[in-house]
């Protein structure tokens, strides 16, 4: 056979061999492509499963948050109420502290007056030295009588009221320095 000419059988064999070789190459490429595609599909399915699981978790957490909201709202209302109550109590504490300071000043004034009165030999136990905060509300409505010249206040009918009797409230008499009569007690 001549080097330039192929017989029909050789040509058929070459065509079949080339065809097989092409099938092998294409088959291998297809196999690799399909393997890669299968791996991506498995990975996609796994990711979709994870997404579904996370969506379920989000739904569960949202349900828990929804169930907890009334409790949270109730606690916020309690905090607001307790804050308001605390502010009211603080106002009361401030008022009482102020009153205590005022009373302490009055006690200190009374002590100073008592010590100066006892050193001069006089007695300061009369009711005129009692501060207005200690006098009863009856002092405003109770009527007593004083005289033109005396320093005492008297009850109606006292024997010392024969010459003059000037009516005034007990609190006014105390404020002007009158003291109770030792006979009628004022």
Phi and psi in degrees as a GROMACS rama.xvg file:
@    title "Ramachandran Plot"
@    xaxis  label "Phi"
@    yaxis  label "Psi"
@TYPE xy
-82.5148  146.519  UNK-2
-70.8744  -17.8038  UNK-3
-97.3246  -14.745  UNK-4
-112.442  140.307  UNK-5
-108.141  145.227  UNK-6
-85.7859  170.512  UNK-7
-64.4143  -38.6561  UNK-8
-66.0512  -39.7631  UNK-9
-67.5581  -40.8471  UNK-10
-64.5414  -42.4635  UNK-11
-62.185  -41.5973  UNK-12
-63.7992  -42.3884  UNK-13
-65.2584  -40.8255  UNK-14
-64.8848  -43.6064  UNK-15
-63.947  -42.9923  UNK-16
-63.4312  -43.4326  UNK-17
-64.8474  -39.1204  UNK-18
-64.8233  -43.0591  UNK-19
-64.3283  -42.6047  UNK-20
-62.4925  -43.1594  UNK-21
-64.4572  -41.1516  UNK-22
-61.6743  -41.5562  UNK-23
-62.6447  -46.2092  UNK-24
-64.2748  -48.744  UNK-25
-67.4351  -37.6304  UNK-26
-64.3002  -41.4935  UNK-27
-64.5835  -41.714  UNK-28
-65.6104  -42.3372  UNK-29
-62.8993  -42.5025  UNK-30
-61.079  -45.1197  UNK-31
-63.7101  -43.3505  UNK-32
-62.9685  -46.9  UNK-33
-66.6536  -36.5088  UNK-34
-62.7884  -45.8597  UNK-35
-63.1445  -43.0348  UNK-36
-62.2607  -41.8102  UNK-37
-63.7793  -40.4931  UNK-38
-63.5382  -42.7494  UNK-39
-65.0698  -38.4028  UNK-40
-66.1348  -40.4182  UNK-41
-63.3954  -42.5796  UNK-42
-65.2002  -40.368  UNK-43
-62.68  -43.1983  UNK-44
-62.9563  -40.8035  UNK-45
-63.7401  -43.208  UNK-46
-65.8482  -38.8753  UNK-47
-64.1502  -37.2766  UNK-48
-64.163  -42.9495  UNK-49
-63.9301  -40.6547  UNK-50
-62.7756  -43.938  UNK-51
-61.4154  -42.0944  UNK-52
-62.8433  -44.8718  UNK-53
-65.8275  -38.5832  UNK-54
-62.0395  -39.2683  UNK-55
-63.1194  -42.2984  UNK-56
-63.3634  -41.3131  UNK-57
-63.2531  -41.8209  UNK-58
-62.8848  -42.7094  UNK-59
-62.2882  -44.1684  UNK-60
-66.23  -37.0652  UNK-61
-65.6263  -39.6916  UNK-62
-64.2303  -41.7307  UNK-63
-63.4075  -41.106  UNK-64
-63.985  -41.7917  UNK-65
-63.9315  -39.3411  UNK-66
-68.3478  -32.8028  UNK-67
-81.2337  -18.5523  UNK-68
-58.7557  -43.497  UNK-69
-61.0337  -37.9286  UNK-70
-64.5627  -43.3076  UNK-71
-62.4281  -44.7261  UNK-72
-62.6457  -40.4432  UNK-73
-62.9188  -42.3432  UNK-74
-66.7527  -37.4663  UNK-75
-63.6873  -39.7132  UNK-76
-64.7868  -39.8275  UNK-77
-64.067  -41.5733  UNK-78
-61.1726  -44.2266  UNK-79
-62.8105  -42.8804  UNK-80
-64.7684  -45.0289  UNK-81
-66.3957  -34.932  UNK-82
-65.0877  -42.5764  UNK-83
-63.5511  -43.3454  UNK-84
-63.5801  -41.3396  UNK-85
-61.4752  -43.2724  UNK-86
-63.3185  -40.3042  UNK-87
-63.2583  -43.5197  UNK-88
-65.8517  -36.9043  UNK-89
-64.202  -38.1984  UNK-90
-62.2941  -42.801  UNK-91
-63.2883  -42.08  UNK-92
-61.4372  -43.9824  UNK-93
-62.2321  -42.3754  UNK-94
-63.5906  -46.8956  UNK-95
-65.1981  -36.4969  UNK-96
-63.477  -42.154  UNK-97
-63.9324  -43.9601  UNK-98
-63.3787  -39.8395  UNK-99
-61.3507  -43.7015  UNK-100
-62.2534  -42.0794  UNK-101
-62.5439  -45.0897  UNK-102
-63.6753  -38.2535  UNK-103
-63.5972  -39.2307  UNK-104
-62.4313  -41.4214  UNK-105
-64.7291  -41.5056  UNK-106
-62.6395  -44.9416  UNK-107
-61.719  -39.7317  UNK-108
-64.2518  -43.6377  UNK-109
-63.2038  -41.9247  UNK-110
-63.5281  -42.0706  UNK-111
-64.1161  -41.5674  UNK-112
-66.8747  -38.5849  UNK-113
-67.3096  -41.4493  UNK-114
-70.7733  -35.0265  UNK-115
-74.0495  -32.7355  UNK-116
-71.3834  -37.1734  UNK-117
-75.7527  -27.7487  UNK-118
-74.2671  -23.5847  UNK-119
-93.4284  3.49391  UNK-120
90.5749  -6.04214  UNK-121
-88.0365  165.629  UNK-122
-108.131  130.405  UNK-123
-107.808  27.9854  UNK-124
-86.8646  3.03117  UNK-125
-71.972  163.21  UNK-126
-74.9262  -8.99881  UNK-127
-72.2324  -18.4896  UNK-128
-88.1636  -2.79409  UNK-129
-77.0739  128.173  UNK-130
-64.2233  158.779  UNK-131
-58.9759  -29.3938  UNK-132
-64.8632  -24.1954  UNK-133
-94.4641  -12.5512  UNK-134
-76.4926  147.819  UNK-135
-78.4314  163.555  UNK-136
-69.621  -18.4592  UNK-137
-67.4589  -21.7457  UNK-138
-59.8924  -30.635  UNK-139
-73.0004  -33.6376  UNK-140
-100.839  -17.8575  UNK-141
-76.7871  130.587  UNK-142
-98.9843  131.769  UNK-143
-123.767  173.371  UNK-144
-128.798  141.209  UNK-145
-121.2  165.656  UNK-146
-108.12  170.885  UNK-147
-64.6796  -32.3217  UNK-148
-116.68  -13.4242  UNK-149
-86.8545  172.839  UNK-150
-117.623  11.0658  UNK-151
-114.713  155.533  UNK-152
-108.505  150.419  UNK-153
-131.313  158.004  UNK-154
-83.8886  158.442  UNK-155
-59.3932  137.286  UNK-156
91.49  -2.23186  UNK-157
-65.8338  141.946  UNK-158
-64.2113  -19.6743  UNK-159
-80.9314  -0.184065  UNK-160
-100.563  19.8618  UNK-161
-67.857  -40.2154  UNK-162
-86.4847  -39.0054  UNK-163
-151.417  150.335  UNK-164
-150.275  118.957  UNK-165
-111.898  116.851  UNK-166
-76.318  144.185  UNK-167
-162.247  165.548  UNK-168
-73.9343  153.04  UNK-169
-58.6294  -41.1285  UNK-170
-65.0777  -38.2495  UNK-171
-66.6363  -41.3009  UNK-172
-60.2211  -44.4087  UNK-173
-64.4246  -41.2441  UNK-174
-63.2284  -33.7678  UNK-175
-83.41  1.09542  UNK-176
96.1392  2.64068  UNK-177
-70.5316  147.242  UNK-178
-120.034  163.531  UNK-179
-68.15  143.741  UNK-180
-68.3209  138.776  UNK-181
-76.7651  -14.4524  UNK-182
-88.7974  -55.8958  UNK-183
-96.5467  -14.4649  UNK-184
80.2455  2.47258  UNK-185
